[in-house]
Amino acid sequence: MKIKLLAVLSLVFAGICGAEENRPNIVFIMADDLGPGWVDLTGSSEKINTPNLERLARSGMVFTKAYAAAPVCSPTRAACITGMSPARVGYTTHAPGMGLEKYLWKNGGRGKGGPVDAESREFIPFEFPSYARELKRLGYATGFFGKWHLAGEGSVSRPDGVVNAAWHPEHYGFDVNVGGCAYGQPKSWFDPYRNATIEGRAEGEYLTDRLGDEAAEFIRANQEGPFHVTLWLYSVHTPIRAPADLVEKNGGDAYLAMLESMDTAVGKVIAALEETGSLENTLLVFYSDNGGWKPTEGLAEEKGSLLEGGVRVPMVVSWPKVIEPASESSVPVTSMDFFPTFVNAAGGDAGRFKELDGLDLMPLFEGGSDLGREALYWHFPHHRKGIDYMMGSSILEGDWKLYLGYAETGDALFNLRKDPGETNNVLDENPEHAYRLKKKLDAWLLQSGARMPRTDADFE
């Protein structure tokens, strides 16, 4: 295999020996607002058409307890990029498209006499880690395609989704950026997209199709490798729109049509990997940024909630050289784990970043059953309309989840093994257990520098 001069220089600089073919290509596909109940990984559903994800499940590992770092999108995305929890990053809610001040008055508690949303960032500070920056330093060609939503608030009032271009993906280590700006949802699902980072190509073209094409072309153009693709689809975020023929194929259901289109984009990536002979040496992840706005049967609540329906997500990982086909892991994993996993797989040393909250998933890929993690933590000090278990923090340790509420909903303790639907608050029956978990959660919040809810007086 021909080795690029850039890659050789990067390897020497990093002090890494060995040929490039020993390092995997890395592809990270993330859906938007997709709950675990809305993908068919077994081919058993009569209505959900996701055969390419089913194929990945057959060739790789399904994670049955995959979690997002937050119940909304921007914090999870920041956690993926940095390997740091949203609380540590200081980025705990989405960058509101309507603008922060308007959002606080409409949804964030301003003028209502109760708690007001905590302060949250609108971009990732440049001094924080970025897996793309590390992969690029290690000689990878890096491409970003799709939804970024880490580039400022107030995108709705902009004609092209740009609030501050200095916060776009290309400034965090990506060589290419197609689609990534401040938008949390597309201005238009069809070309013209009214997105400054996507050039018009064919009027009426569907955005998900275009992003799949762009990711596949990047793979073909960089097939000598190593390459990294971050494909963060806007699907299946609202507004629910899909090509008319696909809607008709799905019995008039535009949401099911969006799911099929999303899966087709995954298929384009797989086809490009096969075509270039890269599939066997590619670590490919499919994931979602938070629970779905369409609830998953059996899980409590939905996007915006700290209960399972808000933070549980689908996750499939394929890596033919490493992962046993049709395997499964029930070990809880989360968004921060991708940074150390990607960097270490690429031959880097994620351990030199002492601020990381994530763990390398390689032991699970190789068939292990433990990561040595004691607990998972969440911090979402924000309002969310229609959700009970918002504006709080939570800890998951084993079967037990403790929720600390900062607004209307009080504290709660659930046993997920006995009560997976989180219908029975057993806090009063288990005060000692709740107290122990609360001490751990309080210590984590302090250690992470978590920002807490404010009051109206804080704005005077």
Summary of the structure (lengths in Angstrom):
residues: 460
radius of gyration: 21.2
end to end distance: 63.5
largest distance: 65.4
contacts: 1667
relative contact order: 0.18
helix: 33%
strand: 15%
